[in-house]
Structures are given as structure tokens and as C-alpha cells.
Amino acid sequence: MAIIITDECINCGACEPECPNTAIYDAGVEWRFSDGTALSGLIDFGDGVTVDAEAPQAAISDEVYYIVPDKCTECKGFHDEPQCAAVCPVDCCIDDEDVRETDEELLAKKAWLHAE
């Protein structure tokens, strides 16, 4: 599963630099698939959906830091635990029960994001 930042976030920003996938963004900031990844050009998700990796995507939250689920790998392949949760002073980085992924799926996403 991905990690989500709850509305208890105090916007301290400690989590953002810890993310190896650049999946964490400040409130209201647009994000791109290409940010901090090897993705570029047209991305084909294999289900008929394509997106330009450099195209800005709408912010998921305009109130607190947020995590892009399509880029979150729970730090699999990088660290033993999600680094955002490890550094969060108010424990607001928690499992996103709406986005469930196996370890294998998370490692495949990591390989896709970083073109291994």
C-alpha cells in the first residue's frame, strides 16, 4: 500500500527530502511523474491511459503536504521502512488503506520509476 499524510500534518516539511521517489509535495504544489525519477516522455500505463511524464499534475492537497500514490513505493528497495513515517514528528504519515499493493508490486513500481 502507499502512504498517506493525514490532515494532522503540521507542514514541517521533514518528510519531503526523505522520499527516494520524490513522491511528497508541499500543499498546493503541482507534481510531475518525471520529478526525481527516470520517467520521461509519454508514459503508457498499459490500460489505454497515457500521460506526459513532464506534464504538471494537479496538487492532491492544498492544505498539507501530500504523497502521490502512483510514485510511492513505501521506500521498498531503498530502506527497511517508509522514511516519511520515520521522520514525521506527529505520526501523520500512515498506510493508505485505499491503495493496497504487495511488496512485489511496490518493487516493480520502484524499478519502473527508476528504469532499472
Number of C-alpha atoms within 10 A of each C-alpha: 19 22 27 23 22 16 14 11 18 14 14 13 17 15 24 20 14 18 22 23 24 20 24 26 22 21 15 15 16 15 22 21 25 20 17 15 19 15 18 16 12 12 14 12 9 7 6 6 8 11 14 16 20 16 15 14 14 12 19 19 17 13 14 20 25 27 26 19 18 12 25 24 28 27 21 19 15 15 10 9 12 23 20 27 21 13 15 17 14 11 14 17 24 15 17 14 11 11 12 13 15 10 14 10 14 21 18 16 18 23 14 14 22 14 10 8
